[in-house]
């Protein structure tokens, strides 16, 4: 059984910050449950381009509002509390936050915690075994 609180995560290596967002990574690949779970804050007035080419992501908005644009189609979706979206086709997208947004995000395959967005907004696929091989015994 794993029991953690958000307070256990804040200020640790699992609390990852970028220019437009902060991701508090509650469950990661090393928890060995087959997915990762993130409590993510998106800054008010920001625009974030993302493309999870190597992951499927489900996102549930619990606070704030903004828009999600599918860059392939140009479709714009309103996002607010109670809205879920699934990037089931590795959709390239832009999230624009009018207010601070709080999202619960699930990734499959699970993130290791070492991922950061590249210039295209992509997380690389890092396997837990890849990290463990580089660690001293």
GROMACS elastic network, one bead per residue, 0.5 to 0.9 nm:
[ bonds ]
;  ai    aj funct       b0    kb
    2    31     6  0.83104   500
    4     7     6  0.81964   500
    4     8     6  0.62479   500
    4     9     6  0.79228   500
    4    26     6  0.72321   500
    4    27     6  0.89285   500
    5     8     6  0.51485   500
    5     9     6  0.69664   500
    5    26     6  0.79386   500
    6     9     6  0.52307   500
    6    10     6  0.63369   500
    6    24     6  0.74385   500
    6    25     6  0.88459   500
    6    26     6  0.72450   500
    6    39     6  0.82152   500
    7    10     6  0.53460   500
    7    11     6  0.83915   500
    8    11     6  0.82934   500
    8    12     6  0.79199   500
    8    26     6  0.88585   500
    9    12     6  0.56050   500
    9    13     6  0.78466   500
    9    14     6  0.58305   500
    9    15     6  0.60422   500
    9    24     6  0.63365   500
    9    25     6  0.71256   500
    9    26     6  0.68498   500
   10    13     6  0.84663   500
   10    14     6  0.73574   500
   10    15     6  0.53970   500
   10    16     6  0.89753   500
   10    24     6  0.66832   500
   11    14     6  0.77106   500
   11    15     6  0.57901   500
   11    16     6  0.87000   500
   12    15     6  0.54311   500
   12    16     6  0.83075   500
   12    24     6  0.89895   500
   13    16     6  0.67381   500
   13    25     6  0.89359   500
   13   113     6  0.80240   500
   14    23     6  0.78371   500
   14    24     6  0.58744   500
   14    25     6  0.51318   500
   14    26     6  0.73940   500
   14    28     6  0.88176   500
   14   113     6  0.65272   500
   15    22     6  0.70607   500
   15    23     6  0.58545   500
   15    25     6  0.63164   500
   15    26     6  0.89680   500
   16    21     6  0.85075   500
   16    22     6  0.57077   500
   16    23     6  0.51682   500
   16    24     6  0.63315   500
   16    25     6  0.77169   500
   16   113     6  0.81631   500
   16   116     6  0.88827   500
   17    20     6  0.80906   500
   17    21     6  0.60545   500
   17    23     6  0.63037   500
   17    24     6  0.85618   500
   18    21     6  0.53103   500
   18    22     6  0.61046   500
   18    23     6  0.84125   500
   18   116     6  0.84652   500
   19    22     6  0.82828   500
   19    43     6  0.85804   500
   19    46     6  0.89199   500
   20    41     6  0.85322   500
   20    42     6  0.60015   500
   20    43     6  0.54064   500
   20    44     6  0.84545   500
   20    45     6  0.89813   500
   20    46     6  0.59485   500
   20    47     6  0.71990   500
   20    48     6  0.66288   500
   21    40     6  0.69414   500
   21    41     6  0.54815   500
   21    43     6  0.58129   500
   21    46     6  0.86852   500
   21    48     6  0.83545   500
   22    39     6  0.83734   500
   22    40     6  0.56047   500
   22    41     6  0.51397   500
   22    42     6  0.66764   500
   22    43     6  0.82359   500
   23    38     6  0.61231   500
   23    39     6  0.58667   500
   23    41     6  0.64438   500
   23    42     6  0.87224   500
   24    37     6  0.86661   500
   24    38     6  0.55156   500
   24    39     6  0.50290   500
   24    40     6  0.59743   500
   24    41     6  0.83571   500
   25    28     6  0.67057   500
   25    36     6  0.75153   500
   25    37     6  0.61286   500
   25    39     6  0.63981   500
   25    40     6  0.81476   500
   25   111     6  0.88578   500
   25   113     6  0.72193   500
   26    36     6  0.74602   500
   26    37     6  0.54970   500
   26    38     6  0.55029   500
   26    39     6  0.70735   500
   27    30     6  0.80668   500
   27    31     6  0.62846   500
   27    32     6  0.88369   500
   27    33     6  0.82810   500
   27    35     6  0.75945   500
   27    38     6  0.69733   500
   27   110     6  0.84143   500
   27   111     6  0.86034   500
   28    31     6  0.55634   500
   28    32     6  0.75006   500
   28    33     6  0.81568   500
   28    34     6  0.86935   500
   28    35     6  0.70007   500
   28    37     6  0.68328   500
   28    38     6  0.85733   500
   28   110     6  0.60343   500
   28   111     6  0.56327   500
   28   112     6  0.53677   500
   28   113     6  0.65116   500
   29    32     6  0.53768   500
   29    33     6  0.71162   500
   29    34     6  0.69477   500
   29    35     6  0.67835   500
   29    36     6  0.63451   500
   29   109     6  0.81231   500
   29   110     6  0.50497   500
   29   111     6  0.56821   500
   29   113     6  0.79242   500
   29   127     6  0.79983   500
   29   128     6  0.62202   500
   30    33     6  0.82227   500
   30   110     6  0.88444   500
   30   111     6  0.89591   500
   30   112     6  0.67810   500
   30   128     6  0.66438   500
   31    34     6  0.83345   500
   31    35     6  0.88630   500
   31    36     6  0.84594   500
   32    35     6  0.78822   500
   32   110     6  0.86408   500
   33    36     6  0.77904   500
   33   110     6  0.82907   500
   34   107     6  0.89203   500
   34   108     6  0.69359   500
   34   109     6  0.65409   500
   34   110     6  0.60180   500
   35   106     6  0.66093   500
   35   107     6  0.55000   500
   35   109     6  0.57025   500
   35   111     6  0.74130   500
   36   105     6  0.80392   500
   36   106     6  0.55475   500
   36   107     6  0.51532   500
   36   108     6  0.68529   500
   36   109     6  0.75823   500
   36   111     6  0.57079   500
   36   112     6  0.80270   500
   37   104     6  0.71864   500
   37   105     6  0.57081   500
   37   107     6  0.66749   500
   37   110     6  0.81020   500
   37   111     6  0.85908   500
   38   103     6  0.79763   500
   38   104     6  0.57676   500
   38   106     6  0.64284   500
   38   107     6  0.83397   500
   39   102     6  0.71229   500
   39   103     6  0.59042   500
   39   105     6  0.64528   500
   40   101     6  0.80329   500
   40   102     6  0.56289   500
   40   103     6  0.50421   500
   40   104     6  0.62459   500
   40   105     6  0.71213   500
   41   100     6  0.68443   500
   41   101     6  0.56057   500
   41   103     6  0.63673   500
   42    45     6  0.89300   500
   42    46     6  0.74151   500
   42    47     6  0.89184   500
   42    48     6  0.86151   500
   42    64     6  0.89693   500
   42    95     6  0.88329   500
   42    96     6  0.87825   500
   42    97     6  0.67292   500
   42    99     6  0.83645   500
   42   100     6  0.55945   500
   42   102     6  0.63924   500
   42   103     6  0.78763   500
   43    46     6  0.56765   500
   43    47     6  0.86103   500
   43    97     6  0.66924   500
   43    98     6  0.85329   500
   43    99     6  0.71087   500
   43   101     6  0.67420   500
   44    47     6  0.88956   500
   44    64     6  0.85898   500
   44    65     6  0.89712   500
   44    66     6  0.88887   500
   44    96     6  0.84438   500
   44    97     6  0.52884   500
   44    98     6  0.54216   500
   44   101     6  0.71178   500
   45    66     6  0.89436   500
   45    96     6  0.70593   500
   45    97     6  0.53455   500
   45    98     6  0.50644   500
   45    99     6  0.63465   500
   45   100     6  0.77049   500
   46    95     6  0.81026   500
   46    96     6  0.57964   500
   46    97     6  0.55116   500
   46    98     6  0.74547   500
   46    99     6  0.87022   500
   46   100     6  0.87778   500
   47    94     6  0.67388   500
   47    95     6  0.57056   500
   47    97     6  0.65623   500
   48    93     6  0.83617   500
   48    94     6  0.55101   500
   48    95     6  0.52342   500
   48    96     6  0.65044   500
   48    97     6  0.86162   500
   48   121     6  0.81356   500
   49    92     6  0.76744   500
   49    93     6  0.58966   500
   49    95     6  0.65105   500
   49    96     6  0.88220   500
   49   120     6  0.75520   500
   49   121     6  0.56415   500
   50    91     6  0.84615   500
   50    92     6  0.59985   500
   50    93     6  0.54939   500
   50    94     6  0.61533   500
   50    95     6  0.78913   500
   50   117     6  0.76257   500
   50   120     6  0.70175   500
   50   122     6  0.61591   500
   50   123     6  0.86400   500
   51    54     6  0.86265   500
   51    55     6  0.89699   500
   51    87     6  0.89437   500
   51    90     6  0.65455   500
   51    91     6  0.61001   500
   51    93     6  0.62285   500
   51    94     6  0.86386   500
   51   117     6  0.86891   500
   51   120     6  0.69102   500
   51   121     6  0.51798   500
   51   123     6  0.76966   500
   52    55     6  0.52101   500
   52    56     6  0.68077   500
   52    57     6  0.74498   500
   52    87     6  0.78988   500
   52    90     6  0.53655   500
   52    91     6  0.69853   500
   52    92     6  0.71688   500
   52   121     6  0.74171   500
   52   122     6  0.52076   500
   52   123     6  0.60635   500
   52   124     6  0.84346   500
   53    56     6  0.80986   500
   53    89     6  0.85687   500
   53    90     6  0.50956   500
   53    91     6  0.76288   500
   53    92     6  0.80450   500
   53   122     6  0.62041   500
   53   123     6  0.74033   500
   53   124     6  0.81343   500
   53   125     6  0.87445   500
   54    90     6  0.73015   500
   54   108     6  0.87368   500
   54   109     6  0.79889   500
   54   122     6  0.77928   500
   54   123     6  0.69907   500
   54   124     6  0.66837   500
   54   125     6  0.57273   500
   55    87     6  0.86403   500
   55    88     6  0.86619   500
   55    90     6  0.68618   500
   55   107     6  0.62496   500
   55   108     6  0.54854   500
   55   109     6  0.58305   500
   55   110     6  0.79657   500
   55   111     6  0.85874   500
   55   123     6  0.79308   500
   55   124     6  0.88684   500
   55   125     6  0.76587   500
   56    86     6  0.75998   500
   56    87     6  0.58623   500
   56    88     6  0.55162   500
   56    89     6  0.74624   500
   56    90     6  0.62798   500
   56   106     6  0.81354   500
   56   107     6  0.57178   500
   56   108     6  0.52440   500
   56   109     6  0.71925   500
   57    85     6  0.83968   500
   57    86     6  0.59349   500
   57    87     6  0.53291   500
   57    88     6  0.69517   500
   57    90     6  0.81292   500
   57   105     6  0.66758   500
   57   106     6  0.55582   500
   57   108     6  0.66238   500
   58    84     6  0.71622   500
   58    85     6  0.58996   500
   58    87     6  0.63168   500
   58    88     6  0.79639   500
   58   104     6  0.81779   500
   58   105     6  0.56409   500
   58   106     6  0.52119   500
   58   107     6  0.67529   500
   58   108     6  0.88972   500
   59    83     6  0.82495   500
   59    84     6  0.54716   500
   59    85     6  0.53304   500
   59    86     6  0.62994   500
   59    87     6  0.83146   500
   59   103     6  0.62839   500
   59   104     6  0.56945   500
   59   106     6  0.66065   500
   60    80     6  0.89991   500
   60    81     6  0.79105   500
   60    82     6  0.68715   500
   60    83     6  0.58560   500
   60    85     6  0.66388   500
   60    86     6  0.88182   500
   60   102     6  0.85787   500
   60   103     6  0.54937   500
   60   104     6  0.51181   500
   60   105     6  0.64742   500
   60   106     6  0.88362   500
   61    64     6  0.75938   500
   61    65     6  0.82716   500
   61    79     6  0.71196   500
   61    80     6  0.59308   500
   61    82     6  0.58571   500
   61    83     6  0.54682   500
   61    84     6  0.62628   500
   61    85     6  0.86052   500
   61   101     6  0.71904   500
   61   102     6  0.60240   500
   61   104     6  0.64441   500
   61   105     6  0.87230   500
   62    80     6  0.72032   500
   62    82     6  0.59970   500
   62    83     6  0.77586   500
   62   101     6  0.76075   500
   62   102     6  0.56867   500
   62   103     6  0.58255   500
   62   104     6  0.73333   500
   63    80     6  0.66454   500
   63    81     6  0.50837   500
   63    82     6  0.83450   500
   63    99     6  0.88678   500
   63   100     6  0.75510   500
   63   101     6  0.52300   500
   63   103     6  0.71112   500
   64    79     6  0.82679   500
   64    80     6  0.58309   500
   64    81     6  0.65027   500
   64    97     6  0.77583   500
   64    98     6  0.76692   500
   64    99     6  0.53884   500
   64   100     6  0.53982   500
   64   102     6  0.64833   500
   64   103     6  0.89460   500
   65    78     6  0.75516   500
   65    79     6  0.55379   500
   65    81     6  0.71809   500
   65    96     6  0.86740   500
   65    97     6  0.61147   500
   65    98     6  0.58593   500
   65    99     6  0.57395   500
   65   100     6  0.73004   500
   65   101     6  0.60600   500
   65   102     6  0.89666   500
   66    77     6  0.85584   500
   66    78     6  0.61076   500
   66    79     6  0.52608   500
   66    80     6  0.66423   500
   66    95     6  0.71789   500
   66    96     6  0.53880   500
   66    99     6  0.69385   500
   66   100     6  0.87177   500
   66   101     6  0.76825   500
   67    76     6  0.64602   500
   67    77     6  0.54784   500
   67    79     6  0.53398   500
   67    80     6  0.84362   500
   67    94     6  0.80784   500
   67    95     6  0.58419   500
   67    96     6  0.52305   500
   67    97     6  0.66230   500
   67    98     6  0.79986   500
   68    75     6  0.81924   500
   68    76     6  0.56143   500
   68    77     6  0.50896   500
   68    78     6  0.64861   500
   68    79     6  0.66926   500
   68    93     6  0.67690   500
   68    94     6  0.57209   500
   68    96     6  0.64784   500
   68    97     6  0.88250   500
   69    72     6  0.87777   500
   69    73     6  0.83257   500
   69    74     6  0.61375   500
   69    75     6  0.56637   500
   69    77     6  0.63712   500
   69    78     6  0.89881   500
   69    92     6  0.86373   500
   69    93     6  0.54416   500
   69    94     6  0.51207   500
   69    95     6  0.65290   500
   69    96     6  0.82247   500
   70    73     6  0.56557   500
   70    74     6  0.53249   500
   70    75     6  0.53838   500
   70    76     6  0.65535   500
   70    77     6  0.83882   500
   70    91     6  0.69230   500
   70    92     6  0.62997   500
   70    94     6  0.68142   500
   71    74     6  0.51944   500
   71    75     6  0.75241   500
   71    91     6  0.79814   500
   71    92     6  0.58054   500
   71    93     6  0.52936   500
   71    94     6  0.70728   500
   72    75     6  0.81829   500
   72    91     6  0.78417   500
   72    92     6  0.69672   500
   72    93     6  0.80462   500
   73    76     6  0.88212   500
   78    83     6  0.85528   500
   79    82     6  0.84224   500
   79    83     6  0.59045   500
   79    84     6  0.80312   500
   79    85     6  0.86382   500
   79    97     6  0.88766   500
   80    83     6  0.56481   500
   80    84     6  0.88033   500
   80   101     6  0.81118   500
   81    84     6  0.86792   500
   81   101     6  0.87785   500
   81   102     6  0.86942   500
   81   103     6  0.89289   500
   85    88     6  0.89919   500
   86    89     6  0.84762   500
   86    91     6  0.89357   500
   87    90     6  0.54803   500
   87    91     6  0.54146   500
   87    92     6  0.84394   500
   87    93     6  0.89097   500
   88    91     6  0.70586   500
   89    92     6  0.88603   500
   92   121     6  0.84125   500
   97   100     6  0.63670   500
   97   101     6  0.65316   500
   98   101     6  0.82170   500
  106   110     6  0.80437   500
  107   110     6  0.52575   500
  107   111     6  0.66375   500
  108   111     6  0.75761   500
  109   125     6  0.83423   500
  109   127     6  0.86992   500
  110   127     6  0.85309   500
  110   128     6  0.89941   500
  111   114     6  0.75898   500
  111   115     6  0.69457   500
  111   123     6  0.87691   500
  111   125     6  0.80053   500
  111   126     6  0.73167   500
  111   127     6  0.81139   500
  111   128     6  0.85442   500
  112   115     6  0.68729   500
  112   126     6  0.67293   500
  112   127     6  0.71108   500
  112   128     6  0.62308   500
  112   131     6  0.83516   500
  113   116     6  0.84833   500
  114   126     6  0.77497   500
  114   131     6  0.88330   500
  115   123     6  0.56882   500
  115   124     6  0.64147   500
  115   125     6  0.79922   500
  115   126     6  0.73291   500
  116   121     6  0.85404   500
  116   122     6  0.78487   500
  116   123     6  0.57702   500
  116   124     6  0.76615   500
  117   120     6  0.73343   500
  117   124     6  0.77169   500
  118   121     6  0.51743   500
  118   122     6  0.53232   500
  118   123     6  0.65750   500
  118   124     6  0.78905   500
  119   122     6  0.73704   500
  120   123     6  0.89879   500
  123   126     6  0.85777   500
  126   129     6  0.84220   500
  126   130     6  0.66681   500
  126   131     6  0.75998   500
  127   130     6  0.52067   500
  127   131     6  0.68417   500
  127   132     6  0.89184   500
  128   131     6  0.52482   500
  128   132     6  0.62547   500
  128   133     6  0.87003   500
  129   133     6  0.60450   500
  129   134     6  0.87624   500
  130   133     6  0.53545   500
  130   134     6  0.68005   500
  131   134     6  0.54330   500
  131   135     6  0.66126   500
  132   135     6  0.50778   500
  132   136     6  0.81705   500
  132   137     6  0.89504   500
  133   136     6  0.79388   500
  133   137     6  0.89747   500
